């Protein structure tokens, strides 16, 4: 069985931790990383109870030294890395004009630049061992821009382009690249990220818009599909004998992706603002109130 490195594994209901457990239950040796390993107690409790081979490591993907350290630790213990799952990421809400500079930079550092740096640290290992799998967990928001999530969409668009180009660069070395593109899944990430940081400034021109976007996104996530579907698909993408570049987990993501592909931009945008209840914003009407709802 393989040696698997997975980033962003702190949340019990998150893709990272569920993926770590899914790989371990399939017999793999898993290194699950997070910024603060104390948050990995639930993961360690589960693995101990089930006799699974999971190791939790402190790791910050935005720190190049931390990226190289975690790779060195795994190589010292195992001598190889068969699978890298780039899952660590943060969500960002707010109209672009209202986002703090450090918010925009933070989402790009975590979702894109940190992932790039860790991937570059692992690539020589896989190239020298003549094979490996690298899985990028992106989003449907990496296929089309989402109002109120412009910075987040930008970070995922960037990963999509990077991964697709990288797939061609490293195929000759036996390294396979895959993208997992989830839609709404009930992970708790949106509520956690919103509560954890002051992401945007108050601005009368956008306050109602931002409030509606936060509410709509959190509601969509709370009503989302089971995140275990994503974890299982990551394992499949990383272990199948017929790897594909793009994977769409669950039932909703494939349907949305197909609809987007077949729909003209103007029609797509109209449907999106209806879904997010932003028609009032686009048409210049007054913001909805509690009484209106």
Secondary structure, DSSP 8 states (H G I E B T S, - for coil): --EEEE-----TTSHHHHHHHHHHHTT-EEEEEES-GGGGHHHHHHHHHHT--EEEEE--TT-HHHHHHHHHHHHHHHS---EEEE-------S-GGGB-HHHHHHHHIIIIIHHHHHHHHHHHHHHHTT-EEEEEE--GGGTS--TT-HHHHHHHHHHHHHHHHHHHHHGGGTEEEEEE---SB--SHHHHHHHH---B---TTTHHHHHHHHHHHHHHHHT-B-THHHHHHHHHHHH-SS--SEE--TTHHHHHHHHHHHS-HHHHHHHHHHHTT-HHHHTT-----TTT-
